Amino acid sequence: MWHNTLGRVAFINCEPLFFGLGDTWDILPAPPSWLTGHLLRRDCIVAPIPAADYAENIDQLVLIPNIAISSRGEVGSVLLFSNSDLEDIESVALPSDSATSTKLLKYILEQKGIVPIYHEMGPDLQSMLSEYDSCLLIGDRALEAAASNPELVKLDLGNEWKVLSNTPMVFGVFAARRDTDIDLVRKAHNALLTQLEKFDSDSEVRTAVIDECMRKTNQNRERLEKYFGEVINRIDEEDMKGLREFLVTVCGVSSEPKLAW
């Protein structure tokens, strides 16, 4: 049943929120851009969706407070790769599972006076770079590509946004349909926030989460400890400022984001 289902990004960037939830909840894992459709179709109560998708559906959705997928500088997993120098890039392969990052990359490159041709394709580093000058990767694929090919990393989009706007970058927001029972939304929010607080405060839980992430990826413990300081699962007023800036400047949204409570 959808009222027991939580959507989640199929990357480790929200593992601290979902690890250890138990059998009370059904989990619907999907790429970020797919979760928006699941949420709108009532396949789940809440889900982390791309901020750019929230912008497109702002009249139908509310934001869940306290939790998000964001960064306050380098994010480590939203990266532009290329064999060329940045100023020589003429084409970019975009992953089919991204929305926020695609909009953000186009904005950043435009600010640098770079206007390449864009092509969407499956997210695979070697295939993308065999056809185009550069490529955007997100999530676990970006982490692993950067570990194997650090010399190809040209931009970290979290850091670039911080430089341009002097605000955090909120890549993903937790959202619910406006007509969803608020008690169900609160129940889901409480469950996720409880797991995040355990990750932040209990060293055994943190170790278990990182062990799980090591199992799911090729990253070592040192890199994952650093990563969970780059990607942040909380959202405060400073993050909301960054989200508003992104919605207005990059997405052209004039409406104020609406919180569930």
Secondary structure, DSSP 8 states (H G I E B T S, - for coil): -GGGEEEEESSGGGHHHHTT--TTSEEEEE-HHHHHHHHHTTS-SEEEEEHHHHHHTTTTEEEEEEEEEEESS--SSEEEEESS-GGG--EEEEETT-SHHHHHHHHHHHHTT---EEEEE-S-HHHHHHHSSEEEEEHHHHHHHHHH-GGGEEEEHHHHHHHHHSS-EEEEEEEEETTS-HHHHHHHHHHHHHHHHHHHH-HHHHHHHHHHHHHHSS--HHHHHHHHHHSEEEE-HHHHHHHHHHHHHTT---S---B--
